[in-house]
Amino acid sequence: MDQFGRLFVEFKKSATRIETLPAYSVEEERAQFEHYLAGKPLPENRNEEWADNIRACVADGRYMGRVHIIDHVLTPYLQFEIDWYYAINGAAGEDIRFIYRNDVPDVTYTDTWLFDDTVVVDLSYNKEGELLYINQNDAPERLAQARTAWREFHARSFPLSELLAEIRSSRLVIPRATGRARTVARRKRVQPWTRHRFAPNS
């Protein structure tokens, strides 16, 4: 984890992420998720440590971005992710984007971080969305796959602002999360890069 965490500080040009799951199970964020589902006010300083890292990277001219595969019905977890993390990360300068599952390109992909277009880190999860392992894959063919996947995913994706517009116009189905009437917009104190999304969702 320490080695993985250093990548988020030491990358030179870009750190990009593909997220594939409708929900992730992360022990360190369980309390926040329950807080969110209960409809309690969202803390203004949520995800502050990770947001500070994003601001520092962007100010230094480095790019941070992600594309998350979604369906036309958002899960409660994705609602939580948007409100608790993405709203903060996007404001800090991360390029947060989405792609509908039916628009996913016909390329080899998985949950992946790609640093500087040269370092591939794949993340494996079980069916409950729990992280099983992290693997830095140095095979040239895997790097080529990861580069192609990011290029194609990014080209077909749309930004967070567009997703929020769809939500506001009711063109996207937003089920009520338990105990919470949905209004999206207003994402441990563990190192943010130890979260599934790497990172974060971080």
C-alpha positions in Angstrom: 0.0 0.0 0.0 2.8 2.4 0.8 4.4 1.8 -2.6 1.0 2.3 -4.3 0.3 5.4 -2.3 3.6 7.0 -3.5 2.4 6.8 -7.1 -0.3 9.4 -6.3 2.4 11.8 -5.1 5.2 11.0 -7.5 3.5 10.8 -10.9 4.8 13.4 -13.3 2.0 14.1 -15.8 -1.2 12.1 -15.4 -3.1 9.7 -13.1 -6.2 8.2 -14.7 -8.7 5.7 -13.4 -11.4 3.4 -14.9 -14.1 2.4 -12.4 -16.3 -0.5 -13.4 -18.6 -1.4 -10.5 -22.0 0.1 -9.4 -20.9 -0.3 -5.8 -17.8 -0.9 -3.8 -17.5 -2.2 -0.3 -14.8 -0.4 1.7 -14.6 -0.9 5.4 -13.2 2.6 6.0 -16.1 4.4 4.4 -18.9 2.3 5.9 -19.7 4.9 8.6 -19.8 7.7 6.0 -22.2 5.6 3.8 -24.5 5.0 6.7 -24.4 8.7 7.6 -25.3 9.5 4.0 -28.2 7.0 3.8 -29.6 8.4 7.1 -30.0 11.8 5.4 -27.7 13.6 7.8 -26.0 16.9 6.7 -22.9 16.2 4.7 -19.7 17.6 6.4 -18.1 20.4 4.4 -14.6 19.0 5.0 -15.4 15.5 3.7 -12.6 14.0 1.7 -10.5 17.0 2.4 -7.1 15.3 2.5 -7.6 13.8 -1.0 -9.0 17.0 -2.4 -5.9 18.9 -1.1 -3.7 16.4 -3.0 -5.7 16.9 -6.2 -5.4 20.7 -5.9 -1.6 20.4 -5.4 -1.3 18.1 -8.4 -3.4 20.3 -10.7 -1.6 23.5 -9.6 1.6 21.7 -10.6 0.2 21.1 -14.1 -0.6 17.4 -13.6 -3.8 15.8 -14.8 -6.0 13.6 -12.7 -9.1 12.1 -14.2 -11.4 9.1 -14.0 -14.3 7.5 -16.0 -16.9 5.5 -14.1 -19.2 3.0 -15.9 -22.8 3.7 -14.8 -26.3 2.4 -15.6 -29.4 4.5 -16.3 -30.5 3.8 -12.7 -28.0 5.0 -10.1 -27.4 2.8 -7.2 -27.5 4.3 -3.6 -23.7 3.8 -3.5 -23.2 5.9 -6.7 -25.4 8.6 -5.3 -23.2 8.6 -2.2 -20.1 8.6 -4.3 -21.2 11.6 -6.3 -22.3 13.6 -3.3 -19.6 12.6 -0.8 -16.6 12.4 -3.0 -17.0 13.4 -6.6 -18.5 16.8 -5.9 -15.5 17.6 -3.7 -12.9 16.1 -6.0 -14.3 17.8 -9.1 -14.2 21.2 -7.4 -10.6 20.5 -6.5 -9.7 19.9 -10.2 -10.1 16.2 -10.9 -11.7 15.5 -14.3 -14.6 13.2 -13.3 -16.4 11.6 -16.1 -19.0 8.8 -16.8 -19.9 6.4 -19.5 -23.2 4.4 -19.8 -22.7 0.7 -19.8 -24.2 0.3 -23.3 -21.6 2.8 -24.6 -18.6 1.0 -23.2 -16.0 0.4 -26.0 -15.1 -3.1 -27.2 -11.7 -3.1 -25.6 -10.0 -5.0 -22.9 -10.4 -3.2 -19.6 -10.7 -3.6 -15.8 -10.6 -1.4 -12.7 -7.3 0.3 -13.3 -5.1 3.2 -12.4 -2.7 4.3 -15.2 0.1 6.7 -14.1 2.0 8.8 -16.7 0.7 6.5 -19.4 3.5 4.1 -18.4 2.6 2.4 -15.1 -0.5 0.1 -14.9 -2.0 -0.8 -11.6 -5.0 -3.2 -11.8 -7.4 -3.7 -9.0 -9.4 -6.9 -8.5 -12.7 -7.1 -6.5 -15.1 -9.9 -5.5 -18.8 -9.8 -6.4 -19.5 -7.8 -3.3 -17.1 -5.0 -4.4 -14.5 -5.8 -1.8 -10.9 -5.3 -2.9 -9.0 -8.6 -3.3 -5.6 -7.4 -4.5 -3.7 -4.6 -6.3 -1.3 -5.6 -9.1 1.3 -3.5 -10.9 1.4 -5.1 -14.3 4.6 -4.4 -16.2 3.8 -6.5 -19.2 4.1 -4.4 -22.4 0.9 -5.9 -23.8 -1.0 -4.9 -20.6 0.3 -1.4 -20.9 -1.0 -1.2 -24.5 -4.4 -2.5 -23.4 -4.6 0.1 -20.5 -3.6 3.0 -22.8 -6.2 2.0 -25.4 -8.9 1.5 -22.8 -8.3 4.9 -21.2 -8.3 6.7 -24.6 -11.5 5.0 -25.8 -13.3 5.4 -22.4 -12.4 9.0 -22.2 -13.5 9.7 -25.8 -17.0 8.3 -25.2 -17.5 9.7 -21.7 -19.2 12.8 -20.4 -18.4 15.1 -17.4 -19.9 15.2 -14.0 -21.7 18.5 -14.8 -23.6 16.7 -17.5 -24.6 13.9 -15.2 -25.9 16.4 -12.6 -27.9 18.1 -15.4 -29.5 14.8 -16.3 -30.4 14.3 -12.6 -31.9 17.7 -12.2 -34.0 17.3 -15.4 -35.2 13.9 -14.2 -33.8 12.2 -17.3 -32.0 9.7 -15.1 -33.7 7.4 -12.6 -32.6 8.2 -9.0 -34.2 5.7 -6.6 -34.6 7.0 -3.1 -31.8 5.9 -0.9 -32.9 4.4 2.4 -34.1 7.2 4.6 -33.0 9.9 2.2 -34.9 11.8 -0.5 -32.5 12.1 -3.4 -31.1 15.4 -4.4 -27.7 15.1 -5.9 -25.2 18.0 -5.9 -24.8 20.0 -3.4 -17.7 11.6 -1.7 -11.3 7.8 6.2 -9.4 9.4 7.6 -7.3 6.7 6.1 -4.9 7.5 3.3 -7.3 8.2 0.4 -5.3 6.0 -2.0 -6.1 2.9 0.1 -9.7 3.2 -1.0 -10.9 1.0 -3.8 -11.2 3.7 -6.3 -7.9 4.5 -5.9 -8.3 6.9 -5.0 -10.0 7.7 -4.5 -12.8 7.7 -5.2 -11.3 8.5 -4.4 
